[in-house]
Amino acid sequence: MGYHSLSDSGGDEDSRRVEASRILELMTDLHVLGQLNAKERNFVDKMAQGFPVTPGQLFWLRDLKTKICE
């Protein structure tokens, strides 16, 4: 498996925010946020406030989605 640069998230700032919002909505709709540890929950809460999403943050959200939604 190859490694990807954290700067290569597959989109610009707007598309990262759209994807992050979609992941957060899915996690909320599935009522799986209780499966997160305190650090993860704090991160998700911060992302839900609407700040710009960095590539690294988007990768972490994707990982959390995989961890608890699949």
DACOR-V547930 format. One record per residue. PHI is phi in degrees with one decimal (999 if undefined). OMEGA is omega in whole degrees, 0 to 359 (* if undefined). NEAR is the number of other C-alpha atoms within 12 Angstrom. Layout:
phi->PHI omega->OMEGA near->NEAR
phi->PHI omega->OMEGA near->NEAR
This chain:
phi->999 omega->180 near->3
phi->-87.3 omega->178 near->4
phi->-98.2 omega->180 near->7
phi->-111.7 omega->175 near->12
phi->-67.0 omega->177 near->11
phi->-65.4 omega->177 near->15
phi->-80.4 omega->182 near->18
phi->-104.0 omega->182 near->16
phi->-88.7 omega->180 near->25
phi->88.9 omega->178 near->19
phi->178.9 omega->179 near->19
phi->-88.6 omega->184 near->17
phi->-58.4 omega->180 near->22
phi->-65.6 omega->181 near->19
phi->-70.1 omega->175 near->18
phi->-64.9 omega->180 near->29
phi->-64.4 omega->179 near->27
phi->-61.9 omega->180 near->21
phi->-65.4 omega->179 near->30
phi->-60.2 omega->179 near->39
phi->-61.7 omega->179 near->28
phi->-64.4 omega->178 near->20
phi->-64.7 omega->180 near->31
phi->-62.0 omega->179 near->33
phi->-64.3 omega->178 near->22
phi->-61.1 omega->181 near->22
phi->-62.3 omega->179 near->29
phi->-68.9 omega->181 near->22
phi->-61.2 omega->181 near->12
phi->-85.4 omega->179 near->16
phi->53.9 omega->182 near->14
phi->-110.4 omega->183 near->23
phi->-63.6 omega->178 near->27
phi->-67.1 omega->179 near->16
phi->-82.1 omega->182 near->19
phi->-85.3 omega->173 near->23
phi->-79.4 omega->186 near->15
phi->-60.3 omega->181 near->12
phi->-64.9 omega->180 near->14
phi->-65.7 omega->180 near->22
phi->-64.0 omega->177 near->22
phi->-61.1 omega->178 near->15
phi->-62.2 omega->180 near->24
phi->-62.2 omega->178 near->35
phi->-60.1 omega->179 near->22
phi->-64.4 omega->180 near->19
phi->-64.6 omega->180 near->28
phi->-70.7 omega->180 near->25
phi->-77.8 omega->173 near->15
phi->93.8 omega->177 near->20
phi->-64.6 omega->173 near->20
phi->-56.7 omega->183 near->22
phi->-104.3 omega->177 near->30
phi->-81.8 omega->176 near->26
phi->-56.7 omega->180 near->26
phi->-62.8 omega->178 near->21
phi->-65.5 omega->179 near->28
phi->-64.8 omega->177 near->36
phi->-61.8 omega->179 near->25
phi->-65.9 omega->176 near->25
phi->-60.6 omega->178 near->37
phi->-60.9 omega->178 near->26
phi->-62.3 omega->179 near->19
phi->-63.2 omega->178 near->28
phi->-59.5 omega->179 near->29
phi->-62.8 omega->182 near->15
phi->-62.0 omega->189 near->17
phi->-111.6 omega->184 near->23
phi->-109.9 omega->184 near->23
phi->-120.1 omega->* near->12
